[in-house]
């Protein structure tokens, strides 16, 4: 099984087992992880699933649509900003959820 650690803005963490093929966003939504709003349902059209993540092997590059949406995040965009709907569940992945999504 694939484990993802979600670090919340207050420093607490949620460790979740992800189903193969699910995204980081879908795993969060299915497990009621607070802070991942996911208004568009995973279509890279809203930026309400913004997270900060260190690049690790197995993650896809930022596509043009994701890059464009990252310019619309409520929390400051960083070099490590990604949309969690565009990230596959990769074992050992750690993501930090920003203080706000909207």
C-alpha positions, 0 to 999 in steps of 0.5 A: 500500500502507498503511504502519504503524509499530509502536514497541516498548517498547524504542524500536525500530520495525517498519514493516509494509506492511498489506493493504487491509481488515486491522486494525492487529492482524491486520497485526501478527499476520501479520507477527510483530510482538512485543507484540501477543498478540491472544488473542481473534483480533480480537473486542474481548474480551481487550485483549491487542492494546492500543496507544497511538495519536494520533488521526488522520483515518480512525480510528473513534471508540472504541465502547462494547465497546472502551471497556469492554475498555480498562479491562482492559488490563495496561498503564496505559490512557491517553487515546491507548489503543486496541485494535489489533483495532478500528483499520483499517490507515491509511497512516502510522499509528504505534502504540506497543506497551506493555511488557506485554499480560498 
